[in-house]
Amino acid sequence: MADLSDGFIALPGGFGTFDELFEIITWAQLGLHNKPIGLLDAADYFAPLLALVVHASTEGFIPASHQSILMHEENPIKLLDRFAFYSPQAKMSKWTEVPPER
């Protein structure tokens, strides 16, 4: 199914949604696809998840440049507009960024 899609949008959900979302994000990190990934952040449902991504980046587990893999909007039209104007990034480089000193 991932090969047939033009992009990925996660709606509020549970463990299955999170599993599929993180798998497709990981595939983007590994360079297996370069398609847009978005969250339809209805009623700020994904705010805690987005805060976790920032925290993981601050702690050095997610390169800062990889935070941009995940788009998010509360409004579905705005999210689809961002998808329409999506420009694939250069291939992600998982191992080149050095974590910040503590």
C-alpha positions in Angstrom: 0.0 0.0 0.0 2.9 2.4 0.8 4.2 2.0 -2.8 0.8 2.9 -4.3 0.3 6.1 -2.2 1.4 9.6 -3.0 1.6 10.6 0.7 0.4 9.7 4.2 -2.0 11.4 6.6 -2.6 10.1 10.1 -5.9 10.9 11.8 -6.4 10.8 15.5 -6.2 7.1 16.6 -4.6 4.6 18.8 -1.7 2.1 18.8 -2.3 0.9 15.3 -2.3 4.5 14.0 0.9 5.2 15.9 2.5 2.0 14.6 1.8 2.8 11.0 2.8 6.4 11.4 6.2 5.7 13.0 6.9 3.0 10.4 6.4 5.3 7.5 8.4 8.1 9.3 11.2 5.6 9.8 11.1 4.6 6.1 11.5 8.3 5.2 14.5 8.5 7.6 16.0 5.5 5.9 15.4 6.9 2.4 12.9 4.2 1.4 10.5 6.9 0.3 10.4 10.7 -0.1 6.6 11.3 0.2 4.8 13.8 2.4 3.7 12.7 5.9 1.1 14.6 7.8 -1.0 14.7 10.9 -4.6 15.9 10.8 -4.2 17.5 14.3 -7.9 17.9 15.1 -8.5 19.6 18.4 -4.7 19.4 19.1 -4.9 15.6 19.4 -1.3 15.2 18.3 0.1 18.1 20.4 1.6 15.7 23.0 3.1 13.5 20.2 4.7 16.6 18.5 6.1 17.7 21.9 7.6 14.2 22.3 9.3 14.5 18.9 10.8 17.9 19.9 11.9 16.4 23.2 13.5 13.4 21.5 15.3 15.8 19.2 16.5 18.0 22.1 17.8 14.9 23.8 19.7 13.9 20.6 17.6 10.9 19.5 16.1 12.5 16.5 18.2 14.8 14.3 16.7 18.3 14.2 16.4 18.2 10.4 14.2 15.1 10.7 11.5 17.0 12.6 10.4 18.5 9.2 9.5 15.0 8.0 6.2 15.4 9.8 3.7 18.1 8.7 0.7 18.9 10.8 -2.4 21.1 10.5 -5.7 21.3 12.3 -7.5 22.1 9.0 -7.7 19.3 6.4 -7.7 21.8 3.5 -4.5 23.5 4.8 -2.8 20.1 5.2 -3.8 19.0 1.7 -2.5 22.4 0.4 0.8 21.7 2.0 0.8 18.2 0.4 0.1 19.8 -3.0 3.2 22.1 -2.6 5.4 19.5 -1.0 8.9 19.4 -2.3 10.9 16.2 -1.5 13.9 16.8 0.6 17.3 15.5 -0.3 17.9 12.0 1.0 17.9 12.0 4.8 21.2 11.3 6.4 20.5 9.4 9.6 24.0 9.3 11.0 25.6 12.6 10.2 24.3 14.9 12.9 26.1 15.0 16.2 23.9 15.2 19.3 24.2 18.4 21.3 26.6 18.5 24.2 25.1 18.3 27.7 
